[in-house]
Amino acid sequence: MKLLKQIVGIDVAQVELVCCYAVLSDDLKTFIRTFATFKNNSKGFSKLLKWLKELQTN
């Protein structure tokens, strides 16, 4: 399976960010890999960026 795209969906609320990480494969199927919740503040944004860097594939 070859990955075509990495996808992040973010539901923004006043208190938290609910995030979903998925990938699109070469057969055009979407696979949800994981999800996480972060606080909607600067510390939460930093944790979100760290989480995304850890998930990023080449």
N, CA, C and O atoms as a Tinker XYZ file with bonds, in Angstrom:
   232  protein
     1  N      0.853000   -1.186000    0.000000    73     2
     2  CA     0.000000    0.000000    0.000000    64     1     3
     3  C      0.891000    1.240000    0.000000    63     2     4     5
     4  O      1.776000    1.385000    0.843000    81     3
     5  N      0.648000    2.110000   -0.938000    73     3     6
     6  CA     1.362000    3.374000   -1.031000    64     5     7
     7  C      0.441000    4.481000   -0.529000    63     6     8     9
     8  O     -0.735000    4.525000   -0.890000    81     7
     9  N      0.972000    5.374000    0.301000    73     7    10
    10  CA     0.179000    6.485000    0.826000    64     9    11
    11  C      0.210000    7.655000   -0.143000    63    10    12    13
    12  O      1.273000    8.071000   -0.603000    81    11
    13  N     -0.972000    8.177000   -0.445000    73    11    14
    14  CA    -1.071000    9.348000   -1.315000    64    13    15
    15  C     -1.120000   10.638000   -0.522000    63    14    16    17
    16  O     -0.501000   11.633000   -0.900000    81    15
    17  N     -1.866000   10.620000    0.592000    73    15    18
    18  CA    -2.041000   11.828000    1.394000    64    17    19
    19  C     -2.147000   11.478000    2.865000    63    18    20    21
    20  O     -2.577000   10.385000    3.234000    81    19
    21  N     -1.747000   12.427000    3.696000    73    19    22
    22  CA    -1.985000   12.367000    5.127000    64    21    23
    23  C     -3.049000   13.423000    5.424000    63    22    24    25
    24  O     -2.998000   14.533000    4.894000    81    23
    25  N     -4.006000   13.072000    6.270000    73    23    26
    26  CA    -5.160000   13.939000    6.505000    64    25    27
    27  C     -5.320000   14.177000    7.992000    63    26    28    29
    28  O     -5.220000   13.246000    8.791000    81    27
    29  N     -5.571000   15.432000    8.365000    73    27    30
    30  CA    -5.848000   15.776000    9.763000    64    29    31
    31  C     -7.164000   16.535000    9.802000    63    30    32    33
    32  O     -7.340000   17.532000    9.102000    81    31
    33  N     -8.075000   16.061000   10.617000    73    31    34
    34  CA    -9.328000   16.762000   10.855000    64    33    35
    35  C     -9.321000   17.286000   12.277000    63    34    36    37
    36  O     -8.940000   16.573000   13.205000    81    35
    37  N     -9.739000   18.523000   12.450000    73    35    38
    38  CA    -9.729000   19.136000   13.785000    64    37    39
    39  C    -11.098000   19.750000   14.066000    63    38    40    41
    40  O    -11.571000   20.613000   13.325000    81    39
    41  N    -11.720000   19.293000   15.143000    73    39    42
    42  CA   -12.970000   19.875000   15.628000    64    41    43
    43  C    -12.591000   20.865000   16.722000    63    42    44    45
    44  O    -12.133000   20.477000   17.797000    81    43
    45  N    -12.786000   22.141000   16.436000    73    43    46
    46  CA   -12.374000   23.197000   17.363000    64    45    47
    47  C    -13.545000   23.585000   18.256000    63    46    48    49
    48  O    -14.610000   23.971000   17.776000    81    47
    49  N    -13.329000   23.476000   19.562000    73    47    50
    50  CA   -14.316000   23.906000   20.547000    64    49    51
    51  C    -13.645000   24.948000   21.446000    63    50    52    53
    52  O    -12.441000   25.183000   21.349000    81    51
    53  N    -14.417000   25.547000   22.295000    73    51    54
    54  CA   -13.878000   26.594000   23.162000    64    53    55
    55  C    -12.801000   26.061000   24.102000    63    54    56    57
    56  O    -11.819000   26.756000   24.365000    81    55
    57  N    -12.965000   24.860000   24.603000    73    55    58
    58  CA   -12.061000   24.317000   25.614000    64    57    59
    59  C    -11.041000   23.337000   25.029000    63    58    60    61
    60  O     -9.929000   23.228000   25.545000    81    59
    61  N    -11.406000   22.623000   23.956000    73    59    62
    62  CA   -10.514000   21.574000   23.455000    64    61    63
    63  C    -10.534000   21.458000   21.943000    63    62    64    65
    64  O    -11.429000   21.965000   21.266000    81    63
    65  N     -9.511000   20.768000   21.431000    73    63    66
    66  CA    -9.390000   20.434000   20.016000    64    65    67
    67  C     -9.427000   18.915000   19.919000    63    66    68    69
    68  O     -8.591000   18.236000   20.514000    81    67
    69  N    -10.372000   18.386000   19.186000    73    67    70
    70  CA   -10.444000   16.940000   18.975000    64    69    71
    71  C     -9.904000   16.690000   17.576000    63    70    72    73
    72  O    -10.455000   17.182000   16.591000    81    71
    73  N     -8.816000   15.918000   17.493000    73    71    74
    74  CA    -8.092000   15.747000   16.244000    64    73    75
    75  C     -8.101000   14.292000   15.790000    63    74    76    77
    76  O     -8.019000   13.370000   16.601000    81    75
    77  N     -8.202000   14.109000   14.490000    73    75    78
    78  CA    -8.196000   12.783000   13.879000    64    77    79
    79  C     -7.128000   12.774000   12.793000    63    78    80    81
    80  O     -7.049000   13.699000   11.985000    81    79
    81  N     -6.313000   11.731000   12.776000    73    79    82
    82  CA    -5.269000   11.578000   11.773000    64    81    83
    83  C     -5.614000   10.380000   10.895000    63    82    84    85
    84  O     -5.866000    9.286000   11.401000    81    83
    85  N     -5.626000   10.587000    9.586000    73    83    86
    86  CA    -5.972000    9.524000    8.643000    64    85    87
    87  C     -5.025000    9.583000    7.446000    63    86    88    89
    88  O     -4.303000   10.561000    7.252000    81    87
    89  N     -5.044000    8.522000    6.657000    73    87    90
    90  CA    -4.238000    8.481000    5.435000    64    89    91
    91  C     -5.106000    8.021000    4.269000    63    90    92    93
    92  O     -6.082000    7.293000    4.454000    81    91
    93  N     -4.739000    8.453000    3.072000    73    91    94
    94  CA    -5.389000    8.040000    1.840000    64    93    95
    95  C     -4.401000    7.161000    1.084000    63    94    96    97
    96  O     -3.290000    7.592000    0.776000    81    95
    97  N     -4.803000    5.938000    0.786000    73    95    98
    98  CA    -3.911000    4.993000    0.103000    64    97    99
    99  C     -4.079000    5.085000   -1.410000    63    98   100   101
   100  O     -4.985000    5.752000   -1.910000    81    99
   101  N     -3.192000    4.405000   -2.126000    73    99   102
   102  CA    -3.224000    4.455000   -3.585000    64   101   103
   103  C     -4.455000    3.797000   -4.192000    63   102   104   105
   104  O     -4.753000    4.016000   -5.367000    81   103
   105  N     -5.177000    2.992000   -3.413000    73   103   106
   106  CA    -6.446000    2.438000   -3.906000    64   105   107
   107  C     -7.637000    3.327000   -3.512000    63   106   108   109
   108  O     -8.792000    2.912000   -3.598000    81   107
   109  N     -7.329000    4.559000   -3.078000    73   107   110
   110  CA    -8.287000    5.607000   -2.723000    64   109   111
   111  C     -9.155000    5.263000   -1.513000    63   110   112   113
   112  O    -10.286000    5.737000   -1.406000    81   111
   113  N     -8.639000    4.451000   -0.615000    73   111   114
   114  CA    -9.319000    4.164000    0.641000    64   113   115
   115  C     -8.716000    5.018000    1.737000    63   114   116   117
   116  O     -7.504000    5.223000    1.785000    81   115
   117  N     -9.568000    5.512000    2.610000    73   115   118
   118  CA    -9.127000    6.323000    3.738000    64   117   119
   119  C     -9.106000    5.466000    4.993000    63   118   120   121
   120  O    -10.072000    4.765000    5.293000    81   119
   121  N     -8.004000    5.527000    5.720000    73   119   122
   122  CA    -7.847000    4.780000    6.954000    64   121   123
   123  C     -7.601000    5.751000    8.102000    63   122   124   125
   124  O     -6.645000    6.525000    8.070000    81   123
   125  N     -8.457000    5.710000    9.110000    73   123   126
   126  CA    -8.238000    6.521000   10.306000    64   125   127
   127  C     -7.195000    5.802000   11.146000    63   126   128   129
   128  O     -7.395000    4.661000   11.562000    81   127
   129  N     -6.093000    6.475000   11.389000    73   127   130
   130  CA    -4.984000    5.867000   12.130000    64   129   131
   131  C     -5.121000    6.065000   13.637000    63   130   132   133
   132  O     -4.925000    5.129000   14.412000    81   131
   133  N     -5.460000    7.288000   14.050000    73   131   134
   134  CA    -5.543000    7.582000   15.478000    64   133   135
   135  C     -6.284000    8.897000   15.689000    63   134   136   137
   136  O     -6.563000    9.625000   14.737000    81   135
   137  N     -6.595000    9.189000   16.937000    73   135   138
   138  CA    -7.189000   10.476000   17.280000    64   137   139
   139  C     -6.677000   10.894000   18.653000    63   138   140   141
   140  O     -6.182000   10.072000   19.425000    81   139
   141  N     -6.804000   12.181000   18.939000    73   139   142
   142  CA    -6.343000   12.712000   20.221000    64   141   143
   143  C     -7.094000   14.006000   20.528000    63   142   144   145
   144  O     -7.662000   14.645000   19.642000    81   143
   145  N     -7.081000   14.368000   21.799000    73   143   146
   146  CA    -7.725000   15.606000   22.247000    64   145   147
   147  C     -6.677000   16.479000   22.930000    63   146   148   149
   148  O     -5.866000   15.998000   23.721000    81   147
   149  N     -6.711000   17.770000   22.608000    73   147   150
   150  CA    -5.765000   18.732000   23.171000    64   149   151
   151  C     -6.524000   19.940000   23.698000    63   150   152   153
   152  O     -7.608000   20.261000   23.210000    81   151
   153  N     -5.965000   20.594000   24.677000    73   151   154
   154  CA    -6.565000   21.824000   25.198000    64   153   155
   155  C     -6.473000   22.910000   24.139000    63   154   156   157
   156  O     -5.511000   22.955000   23.372000    81   155
   157  N     -7.470000   23.784000   24.094000    73   155   158
   158  CA    -7.484000   24.888000   23.143000    64   157   159
   159  C     -6.759000   26.084000   23.767000    63   158   160   161
   160  O     -7.372000   27.092000   24.119000    81   159
   161  N     -5.447000   25.942000   23.891000    73   159   162
   162  CA    -4.590000   27.022000   24.377000    64   161   163
   163  C     -3.197000   26.808000   23.789000    63   162   164   165
   164  O     -2.983000   25.844000   23.053000    81   163
   165  N     -2.256000   27.683000   24.100000    73   163   166
   166  CA    -0.928000   27.598000   23.485000    64   165   167
   167  C     -0.203000   26.300000   23.850000    63   166   168   169
   168  O      0.510000   25.746000   23.014000    81   167
   169  N     -0.368000   25.813000   25.060000    73   167   170
   170  CA     0.265000   24.548000   25.456000    64   169   171
   171  C     -0.343000   23.388000   24.656000    63   170   172   173
   172  O      0.373000   22.488000   24.218000    81   171
   173  N     -1.651000   23.416000   24.473000    73   171   174
   174  CA    -2.324000   22.400000   23.673000    64   173   175
   175  C     -1.885000   22.430000   22.220000    63   174   176   177
   176  O     -1.726000   21.376000   21.603000    81   175
   177  N     -1.684000   23.630000   21.658000    73   175   178
   178  CA    -1.219000   23.748000   20.275000    64   177   179
   179  C      0.171000   23.132000   20.130000    63   178   180   181
   180  O      0.454000   22.447000   19.147000    81   179
   181  N      1.030000   23.377000   21.107000    73   179   182
   182  CA     2.380000   22.804000   21.079000    64   181   183
   183  C      2.322000   21.281000   21.107000    63   182   184   185
   184  O      3.061000   20.616000   20.380000    81   183
   185  N      1.450000   20.731000   21.941000    73   183   186
   186  CA     1.295000   19.279000   22.019000    64   185   187
   187  C      0.731000   18.724000   20.713000    63   186   188   189
   188  O      1.135000   17.650000   20.268000    81   187
   189  N     -0.194000   19.448000   20.105000    73   187   190
   190  CA    -0.755000   19.038000   18.818000    64   189   191
   191  C      0.335000   18.974000   17.751000    63   190   192   193
   192  O      0.408000   17.998000   17.005000    81   191
   193  N      1.180000   19.995000   17.669000    73   191   194
   194  CA     2.257000   20.001000   16.679000    64   193   195
   195  C      3.240000   18.861000   16.918000    63   194   196   197
   196  O      3.700000   18.233000   15.965000    81   195
   197  N      3.564000   18.589000   18.168000    73   195   198
   198  CA     4.459000   17.480000   18.499000    64   197   199
   199  C      3.833000   16.153000   18.069000    63   198   200   201
   200  O      4.512000   15.304000   17.491000    81   199
   201  N      2.547000   15.974000   18.348000    73   199   202
   202  CA     1.811000   14.764000   17.973000    64   201   203
   203  C      1.858000   14.561000   16.457000    63   202   204   205
   204  O      2.101000   13.452000   15.979000    81   203
   205  N      1.623000   15.638000   15.707000    73   203   206
   206  CA     1.631000   15.540000   14.242000    64   205   207
   207  C      3.015000   15.197000   13.706000    63   206   208   209
   208  O      3.134000   14.399000   12.776000    81   207
   209  N      4.049000   15.780000   14.271000    73   207   210
   210  CA     5.415000   15.469000   13.831000    64   209   211
   211  C      5.741000   14.005000   14.081000    63   210   212   213
   212  O      6.425000   13.378000   13.272000    81   211
   213  N      5.264000   13.456000   15.180000    73   211   214
   214  CA     5.499000   12.048000   15.487000    64   213   215
   215  C      4.755000   11.116000   14.507000    63   214   216   217
   216  O      5.217000   10.010000   14.228000    81   215
   217  N      3.622000   11.567000   13.999000    73   215   218
   218  CA     2.811000   10.750000   13.087000    64   217   219
   219  C      3.249000   10.886000   11.630000    63   218   220   221
   220  O      2.959000   10.013000   10.812000    81   219
   221  N      3.929000   11.953000   11.308000    73   219   222
   222  CA     4.281000   12.248000    9.926000    64   221   223
   223  C      5.131000   11.137000    9.329000    63   222   224   225
   224  O      6.076000   10.648000    9.948000    81   223
   225  N      4.767000   10.750000    8.099000    73   223   226
   226  CA     5.528000    9.759000    7.360000    64   225   227
   227  C      6.124000   10.395000    6.120000    63   226   228   229
   228  O      5.648000   11.426000    5.643000    81   227
   229  N      7.141000    9.787000    5.620000    73   227   230
   230  CA     7.807000   10.329000    4.414000    64   229   231
   231  C      7.102000    9.887000    3.153000    63   230   232
   232  O      7.521000   10.246000    2.053000    81   231
